[in-house]
Amino acid sequence: MSAVAKNAYAVGKETDAYCTKCKRDTLHNIVALDAKGIPAQVECRSCGGGHKYRKPASAAPAPRTATRKVAGTGTKKVSAKAAAAAALPAQIYKRWEELVGKRAGVTAQNYTVTSAYGQNDVVEHKQFGLGFVVEETSYNRIKVLFQDAERVLVARHGQNPPA
């Protein structure tokens, strides 16, 4: 193992992992390392559940179309799309943390599909946690940034748009 790989993980640092409770890849805090320095126990930052470390599903081998051999080098080059997808969870979490800092002290509304929300509203979703409305995509759809992903949710369900 190289020196870089030995220092890649540490107790208290964060890593992407598959959450057995959320059933998706989320950011986790490392709770314990095994003898090889690989995470053994992690705690999900979305739901707070603790469990054995499981590699994120996004860490599965990339489809053959995402990589290609670089002529004459014997190495593979990852496509820009695949590289961007790997960096996405950390970027989303960073944006979410910035919004938490900007809106400290603002009371979050409990999310319901029948309520109306506007841009910059703060919502508390039962499954996804604290979120920030970043855009109204249509009369009854809102884009909300949660700590692990940006999701489109239903709003004003059952209400007719103004004529």
matplotlib code that plots the C-alpha trace (Angstrom):
import matplotlib.pyplot as plt

x = [0.0, 1.3, 1.5, -1.4, -3.7, -2.8, -3.9, -7.1, -9.4, -9.4, -11.9, -14.1, -13.6, -16.4, -16.7, -19.4, -21.0, -24.1, -26.6, -28.6, -31.4, -31.7, -31.1, -28.8, -25.4, -25.0, -22.2, -21.1, -18.9, -16.2, -16.6, -14.0, -11.2, -10.1, -6.4, -5.8, -7.1, -10.3, -13.6, -15.2, -18.1, -19.8, -22.7, -25.0, -25.2, -28.7, -30.5, -28.0, -28.0, -24.8, -23.7, -20.8, -19.1, -20.4, -18.8, -21.2, -23.1, -21.6, -18.2, -19.2, -17.1, -18.0, -19.7, -17.3, -18.5, -17.3, -13.7, -11.3, -7.7, -5.3, -3.3, 0.2, 0.0, -1.9, -3.9, -7.6, -9.1, -12.4, -14.9, -15.7, -19.3, -18.1, -15.6, -18.3, -20.7, -18.1, -17.5, -21.2, -22.1, -19.4, -20.3, -24.0, -23.1, -20.9, -23.8, -26.2, -23.8, -23.5, -27.3, -27.5, -25.0, -26.9, -30.3, -29.3, -32.2, -34.9, -37.6, -38.2, -41.7, -42.8, -43.1, -46.5, -47.5, -50.5, -48.6, -47.1, -43.4, -41.4, -37.7, -35.5, -38.0, -36.6, -38.4, -38.1, -38.9, -39.7, -37.3, -34.7, -34.3, -33.6, -33.9, -33.8, -36.1, -33.8, -36.3, -40.0, -39.8, -43.6, -46.8, -46.8, -43.1, -40.2, -36.5, -35.2, -31.5, -31.0, -27.6, -27.2, -29.1, -31.2, -34.8, -37.9, -40.9, -44.7, -46.2, -49.8, -51.2, -54.9, -54.9, -55.5, -53.1, -54.3, -56.0]
y = [0.0, 3.5, 6.3, 8.1, 5.1, 4.6, 8.1, 8.0, 7.0, 8.1, 7.9, 11.0, 11.7, 11.3, 8.9, 7.8, 4.5, 2.5, 3.0, -0.1, 2.0, 4.7, 2.0, 4.4, 6.0, 8.7, 10.5, 8.6, 9.4, 6.8, 5.3, 2.5, 1.2, -2.4, -3.5, -2.6, 1.0, 0.4, 1.6, -1.2, 0.8, 3.9, 6.2, 7.7, 11.5, 11.4, 9.0, 8.6, 4.8, 2.9, -0.2, -2.1, -0.2, -1.1, 0.3, 2.8, 1.3, 4.1, 2.5, -0.6, -1.1, 1.5, 0.3, -0.4, 2.7, 5.0, 4.0, 3.5, 2.6, 5.4, 4.5, 3.3, 3.7, 0.6, 2.7, 3.5, 7.0, 7.7, 9.8, 13.3, 12.2, 9.3, 11.6, 14.2, 11.6, 10.5, 14.0, 14.8, 13.7, 15.8, 18.9, 18.5, 18.2, 21.3, 23.4, 22.1, 23.1, 26.6, 27.0, 25.7, 28.4, 31.2, 30.2, 29.5, 30.3, 29.9, 27.5, 24.7, 23.9, 20.2, 19.1, 18.0, 17.5, 19.9, 22.9, 25.7, 26.5, 29.2, 29.6, 29.9, 28.1, 25.6, 22.3, 19.3, 16.0, 12.8, 10.7, 13.0, 15.5, 19.2, 20.7, 24.0, 24.9, 26.0, 26.4, 26.2, 24.1, 24.4, 25.3, 22.0, 20.9, 22.2, 21.3, 20.8, 20.4, 17.8, 16.9, 14.0, 14.9, 17.4, 16.1, 17.3, 17.1, 17.7, 20.8, 22.2, 18.7, 18.8, 22.6, 24.0, 26.5, 30.1, 30.8]
z = [0.0, -0.8, 1.8, 0.2, 0.5, 4.2, 5.0, 2.9, 5.8, 9.4, 12.2, 12.2, 8.5, 6.0, 3.1, 0.6, 1.5, 0.8, 3.7, 4.6, 6.1, 3.4, 0.7, -1.3, -1.4, 1.2, 3.1, 6.2, 9.2, 9.8, 13.3, 13.2, 10.9, 10.4, 10.7, 7.0, 7.6, 5.7, 7.3, 9.4, 11.0, 9.6, 10.6, 8.0, 8.0, 6.5, 8.9, 11.7, 11.3, 12.2, 10.2, 8.6, 5.8, 2.4, -0.8, -2.5, -5.4, -7.6, -6.9, -9.0, -12.1, -14.8, -17.9, -20.8, -22.6, -19.7, -20.1, -23.0, -23.5, -24.1, -27.2, -26.4, -22.6, -21.5, -19.1, -19.1, -19.2, -17.5, -19.3, -18.0, -17.2, -15.0, -13.2, -12.6, -11.2, -8.7, -7.4, -7.2, -3.6, -2.0, -4.1, -3.2, 0.5, 0.3, -1.2, 1.4, 4.2, 2.8, 2.7, 6.3, 7.4, 5.5, 6.9, 10.5, 12.8, 10.1, 11.1, 8.7, 7.5, 7.6, 4.0, 2.7, -0.9, -0.6, 0.7, -1.5, -1.3, -2.8, -3.7, -0.6, 1.7, 4.2, 4.5, 6.8, 4.9, 6.9, 4.9, 3.4, 6.3, 6.1, 2.6, 0.8, -2.1, -4.9, -7.7, -8.6, -11.8, -12.4, -10.6, -8.7, -8.7, -6.6, -6.7, -3.2, -2.2, 0.6, 2.0, -0.3, -3.5, -5.3, -5.7, -7.5, -5.1, -5.5, -4.2, -4.2, -4.9, -5.8, -6.5, -9.9, -11.4, -11.7, -15.0]

ax = plt.figure().add_subplot(projection="3d")
ax.plot(x, y, z, "-o")
ax.set_aspect("equal")
plt.show()
